[in-house]
Amino acid sequence: MRLSAPPKRMLSKDEAASYCGFTSTARFESAARPHVQPVNYGNCVRYDRVRLDEWLDTMTQSPASDDSDIIGAAFRAGKDRGHKAIHRPAR
């Protein structure tokens, strides 16, 4: 009988970006840093999956807008908190 391990709680930057639906770690960091601080373990940087879930949950509770994708919501959340907006090219 083989037991499965519980899901990892601490994620690398690449894992955290993928977990949150970002294809770019740079975009993930720009969106997440104001809301979720990474944890440093010596030379390793990890993101707490529980904190990422809490941050993502706040975006699903935001008022609806015409830009409903998660990246747009992340940038709006940062802008609402007084963080400098990042230019996003038109689609």
Secondary structure, DSSP 8 states (H G I E B T S, - for coil): --------SEE-HHHHHHHTT-S-HHHHHHHHTTT---EEETTEEEEEHHHHHHHHHHHHTS---S--SHHHHHHHHHHHTT---------
